[in-house]
Amino acid sequence: GGQDAGLFKVISEDLVSPEINVYLGGNGKAPKICPEPVTVDFKTVNVGQSKQETVKLKSCGTDPLELTEVSLVNSPSSWYKIDGLVPNVPITLQPGEEVVATVSCTPDKVTSETGQLNVKTNDPSLKDGTGYIRLLCQGREPPACKIKADPSTLDYGKLAGNKTATKDFFVLNVGEDACSVTSMSGPTNAAFKITAMADDAGKTIAATPFAIDPTRRVKV
């Protein structure tokens, strides 16, 4: 059902118009389902976390569409789940009406999984009235914080008498998630101590704990 179009070509030995195009169009009278999108790509999702996407199941024919079932198939894992259908099925949709399906992906390991959302209707253009929407999802490791000291060694050289020398180092977050620095302790030797700490903007950090966002650093 719904609008369709085609092209009819006439090719001859006519030197002036060797090819004539006849454009065809018409409206079939039947129910038809138009899913949007036809492929749901969740892209990358952190392991243990969920991401939702919606699919519109629209009646785009000329006659009422009977939507009898929406189910998940060909999913080798428990990654995919139908979180909701608004309105619920079975239902008869008039032309222009739609059902919105909410589907989620919750990966449990770092790999990719495919699935399929099957839709059963009375659409005569589909085999047994069944259409499907492909599901794609890639699991990835959750972002983590990673602390690095730069430089990792401070050499004060030789100091005479009661002279004092100061040297700086940076605590950097080279990970993908914020880090919380809960404590900083130095040598038990009283000759060494932390005299000041400041963030990238020069703002003084009085004491631990403090947070460092990804790509940021603290000067010590």
C-alpha positions as CSV (number, residue, x, y, z in Angstrom):
1,G,0.0,0.0,0.0
2,G,1.0,3.6,-0.3
3,Q,2.5,5.7,-3.1
4,D,4.9,4.1,-5.6
5,A,6.7,5.3,-8.7
6,G,8.4,3.9,-11.7
7,L,9.9,4.6,-15.1
8,F,9.1,3.1,-18.5
9,K,11.7,3.6,-21.2
10,V,11.1,3.5,-25.0
11,I,14.3,3.1,-27.0
12,S,14.1,3.3,-30.8
13,E,16.1,4.3,-33.9
14,D,14.5,7.7,-33.9
15,L,17.5,10.1,-34.6
16,V,15.8,13.1,-32.9
17,S,14.5,11.3,-29.8
18,P,16.1,7.8,-29.5
19,E,14.8,7.5,-25.9
20,I,11.5,8.4,-24.4
21,N,10.7,8.2,-20.7
22,V,7.3,7.5,-19.4
23,Y,6.9,8.2,-15.7
24,L,4.6,5.9,-13.7
25,G,2.9,6.6,-10.4
26,G,0.1,5.4,-8.4
27,N,-1.3,4.6,-4.9
28,G,-1.8,1.0,-3.9
29,K,-4.7,0.4,-1.5
30,A,-3.3,-1.8,1.3
31,P,-1.7,-1.5,4.8
32,K,2.0,-0.7,5.0
33,I,4.5,-0.3,7.8
34,C,7.3,2.2,7.6
35,P,9.9,1.7,10.4
36,E,12.2,4.6,11.2
37,P,15.1,3.9,11.4
38,V,15.5,0.5,9.7
39,T,18.8,0.0,11.6
40,V,19.4,1.0,15.2
41,D,23.1,1.6,15.9
42,F,23.9,2.1,19.6
43,K,27.5,2.7,18.6
44,T,29.8,2.2,21.7
45,V,28.3,1.6,25.1
46,N,30.4,1.2,28.3
47,V,30.3,-2.4,29.7
48,G,27.6,-2.6,32.5
49,Q,25.9,0.6,31.4
50,S,22.7,1.0,29.3
51,K,21.8,3.1,26.3
52,Q,18.3,3.6,24.8
53,E,17.2,4.3,21.3
54,T,13.7,4.6,19.9
55,V,12.1,3.2,16.8
56,K,9.0,4.6,15.1
57,L,6.6,2.0,13.6
58,K,4.4,4.1,11.4
59,S,1.3,3.1,9.4
60,C,2.1,4.6,6.0
61,G,-0.3,2.7,3.7
62,T,-3.9,3.6,2.7
63,D,-5.6,0.9,4.9
64,P,-5.4,0.3,8.7
65,L,-2.3,-1.5,9.8
66,E,-2.7,-4.3,12.3
67,L,0.4,-4.4,14.5
68,T,0.2,-7.7,16.4
69,E,3.7,-8.3,17.8
70,V,7.0,-6.7,18.5
71,S,9.8,-9.0,19.7
72,L,13.5,-9.5,19.9
73,V,15.1,-12.4,17.9
74,N,18.6,-13.4,16.8
75,S,20.2,-11.8,19.9
76,P,22.8,-14.3,21.2
77,S,23.1,-12.5,24.5
78,S,20.9,-10.6,26.9
79,W,22.3,-7.2,25.7
80,Y,19.1,-6.1,24.1
81,K,15.8,-5.3,25.8
82,I,12.5,-3.8,24.8
83,D,11.9,-1.1,27.5
84,G,8.5,0.1,26.2
85,L,5.9,0.3,23.5
86,V,3.7,3.4,23.3
87,P,0.9,2.5,22.7
88,N,1.1,-1.2,23.5
89,V,0.5,-4.0,21.0
90,P,-1.6,-5.6,19.6
91,I,-3.1,-2.5,18.0
92,T,-4.7,-1.3,14.8
93,L,-3.1,1.9,13.4
94,Q,-4.9,4.2,11.1
95,P,-2.8,5.7,8.2
96,G,-0.4,8.2,9.7
97,E,-0.5,6.8,13.2
98,E,2.5,5.2,14.8
99,V,3.9,3.1,17.7
100,V,7.1,4.1,19.4
101,A,9.3,1.3,20.6
102,T,12.1,2.0,23.1
103,V,15.0,-0.5,22.9
104,S,18.1,-0.6,25.1
105,C,21.6,-2.2,24.9
106,T,23.5,-3.2,28.0
107,P,26.8,-4.8,27.0
108,D,28.5,-7.2,29.5
109,K,31.8,-7.5,27.7
110,V,34.1,-5.8,25.2
111,T,32.9,-7.0,21.8
112,S,30.1,-6.3,19.3
113,E,26.7,-7.9,19.2
114,T,23.9,-7.8,16.6
115,G,20.2,-8.3,17.2
116,Q,16.9,-8.0,15.5
117,L,13.6,-6.4,16.3
118,N,10.8,-8.3,14.6
119,V,7.5,-6.7,13.8
120,K,4.4,-8.7,12.8
121,T,1.7,-7.0,10.8
122,N,-0.8,-7.4,8.0
123,D,1.5,-5.6,5.5
124,P,1.1,-7.7,2.3
125,S,4.4,-6.6,1.0
126,L,6.3,-8.5,3.8
127,K,6.7,-12.3,3.9
128,D,4.1,-13.6,6.4
129,G,3.6,-9.9,7.3
130,T,6.9,-9.9,9.3
131,G,9.5,-7.1,9.0
132,Y,12.6,-6.5,11.1
133,I,14.9,-3.7,12.4
134,R,18.6,-4.5,12.7
135,L,20.3,-3.8,16.1
136,L,24.0,-3.0,16.4
137,C,26.0,-2.4,19.6
138,Q,29.6,-2.3,20.6
139,G,30.7,-2.8,24.2
140,R,33.7,-0.9,25.5
141,E,35.7,-0.7,28.7
142,P,34.3,2.0,31.0
143,P,36.6,5.1,31.2
144,A,39.0,5.1,34.1
145,C,41.2,7.6,35.7
146,K,45.0,7.2,35.5
147,I,47.5,9.2,37.5
148,K,51.0,10.0,36.4
149,A,53.8,12.0,38.0
150,D,55.9,14.2,35.8
151,P,58.8,14.1,36.4
152,S,58.9,10.9,38.4
153,T,62.2,11.8,40.1
154,L,63.3,15.0,41.8
155,D,67.0,15.5,42.2
156,Y,68.0,18.3,44.6
157,G,71.7,17.7,44.2
158,K,74.0,18.7,47.1
159,L,72.8,21.4,49.5
160,A,75.2,23.1,51.9
161,G,74.3,23.9,55.5
162,N,70.7,25.0,56.1
163,K,70.0,26.0,52.5
164,T,66.6,25.1,51.1
165,A,65.8,24.2,47.5
166,T,62.3,23.8,45.9
167,K,61.4,21.7,42.9
168,D,58.1,21.2,41.2
169,F,56.4,18.2,39.8
170,F,53.0,17.6,38.2
171,V,50.3,15.1,39.1
172,L,48.5,14.5,35.7
173,N,45.3,12.6,34.9
174,V,46.1,10.8,31.6
175,G,43.0,8.6,31.8
176,E,39.4,9.2,30.5
177,D,37.6,9.7,33.8
178,A,38.1,12.2,36.7
179,C,40.5,11.1,39.4
180,S,40.1,11.8,43.1
181,V,43.4,12.2,44.9
182,T,42.6,11.2,48.5
183,S,46.0,11.7,50.1
184,M,49.6,12.6,49.4
185,S,52.5,11.6,51.7
186,G,56.2,12.2,51.3
187,P,59.3,10.7,52.8
188,T,59.4,10.2,56.6
189,N,62.5,12.4,56.6
190,A,61.5,15.8,57.9
191,A,63.8,17.5,55.4
192,F,61.2,17.1,52.7
193,K,57.8,18.6,52.7
194,I,55.0,19.8,50.3
195,T,55.0,23.6,50.4
196,A,52.2,24.3,47.9
197,M,49.7,22.9,45.4
198,A,47.9,24.6,42.6
199,D,45.7,23.6,39.6
200,D,46.2,24.5,36.0
201,A,44.5,27.9,36.5
202,G,46.9,28.7,39.4
203,K,44.3,28.3,42.0
204,T,45.7,27.1,45.3
205,I,44.7,23.7,46.6
206,A,44.9,23.7,50.3
207,A,44.8,19.9,51.0
208,T,43.6,16.5,49.9
209,P,41.2,15.3,48.8
210,F,41.0,17.0,45.4
211,A,39.8,16.0,41.9
212,I,41.7,16.1,38.6
213,D,39.7,16.0,35.4
214,P,41.0,14.1,32.3
215,T,43.9,15.9,30.6
216,R,44.3,18.2,33.6
217,R,47.1,18.4,36.1
218,V,48.0,19.7,39.6
219,K,51.4,21.4,40.3
220,V,53.0,20.3,43.5
